[in-house]
Amino acid sequence: MAEETTLLKVLLRQRHMHGYRTFCKEYDRVAKQFDTDLIGKHPSKAQFYRWTSGELLGLPYSDHCRILEKMFPGWTADQLLSPHEDDADSLITPPPRSASHPVPRPVQLPQPARLADVTAVYPSRTEFLHNLTPRDLFDGTREIHITGLSLNVLCQQYSDRSLLDAVEGGTMIRALFLDPDGVNITAREAEEELPPTHLSTLTRLNIEALRRVGNKVSSTAQGRLEIRVYDEPLRYNILVTDQARCVVQPYLPNARGVESPTLVIEKDETTPGLFGTFSQVFDSMWTRAKETP
């Protein structure tokens, strides 16, 4: 008989937080932002394994439910602690909300009030990906420039097969990672109160995932997938596609990337805006970066 698994366990595994100690650190980090009285009130190890194995007979205390729902925006505690039987390796995203609990919409700016060329603002990456999935972002593009930390949206949420097909079809990809061996990724781990090597290990895995794709491309597609690393203070996650659309997120103190507000910027040839600013930031970082061995 297959081992019972809750949705919580699947989501924790996808975020590399499935160990008890790592979960408790994340619990306390969220509690620090949400309700400081709950710091250190994480479940016992036995409780934690009941949460992930589906052995609970009911929901835990309301404080636990509040923290879980803050850790995984878009999911209710009841959903998180329910059995999960789908493919555990596929990307799991929250379902659309009901009419009484709608998915928060982006702030859509009417044309006269638009700030430069910013066309939408989302409160978090989670809400952004409700509206624009990785397939929406990457399918059919001819050029992808991306930089940030571990680049999960490209390396984990878009399949190797799709990446390989894109490169073979002529798409040029420049992927710029925060150096997993640098001092700035260590500083970020401390800032997010993560275990040492947590982010560097994830980043190495993602770099290797792209390398595997690069090793499979045909001779005619060689050179279309480039990987570099940089070791500078972490400021922005920047994605530029086809020199036409730019998605930007700042890195906030003590907050994971999925919690950061997200700006969508559409290039406007008639009006000076932010597209050129962030496109130039990527280009300058790429020039200073070093190629991976």
Phi, psi and omega in degrees: 000135181292146179293137178291141181224136174266163176300323178304316181297319180296314181294321177297318179296319180295331180263009179059039179236026188281346176285149184299314182296318180296318178299316181296322177297318179292320178302312181291326179296317178292318179299324180299325180276332193257313183199100187297338178295342183267358178298130181083000181264019179299161183293158173292167180300320180295319177297317181303315181290333173290323178298323185268346182260351180082021183268000179289142177268343179203184180283151175288182180305153185300327179298318177298318181298319180298317181292317179301317181290333175285325179292327184232078182304139179099343179251145171271159178301322179299317178294317183297326184263007177273155178300146180234124186243357182283182179299114184289345182267353181273156180294131179251124177238151181300147178285162174301144179284160175284175180299328181280341178226069185290155173294128178302130180274155175293158173284107179268124184265122177298151189309312183296335184260002184298142177268106183054234183249021174286123184253342178201150177228128179248147182289341181200166176295326179302312181292325177300314182287347170294327186261326178231106180281166175306325177294322176297323183286322193249332182299129175081000179283155179254344181209130179232120172244125185217135176215157180167235180252274183259352176058047183300324184298329178270319189271332183248332187255001175233127192291154176302321181298317179294320178296315180297316178299321181295313181296316179296331180276359175113359180289134176262127183237129171241114183246121185241110184261151167293130187301118181293346178255010184266175181280334186284332177287328175295319178296322180292322177300318179293321181295321179274001180059043178261157177298148177305140179075001182301306182286324181294323178294315178299318181294318177299318179299319181290322176298317179296325178298318178291324178298320179300318177296315180299327180288344182263350185289153180288168181299327181287341181258002180302139178092354181276344178243110182246140181233129174223166177231153177226153178233082181222162177306138183281117184241310186223149163261122185235129175234120178241124179241129175056025181051034182228325181231141181229132176246126187232136172228134170280155171265119184265153176298138174056031180219139177288160182302326182293345182265357186275145175299150186234129178253136173253127184236125179251126182300131179234110184294339186267344185228125176300140182205202185272345182303310181298325180298308185283330174297320179291324176301314178300312184300318181290322177294319180298319180296322181281341187289166177247149178287149176281150181300000000 
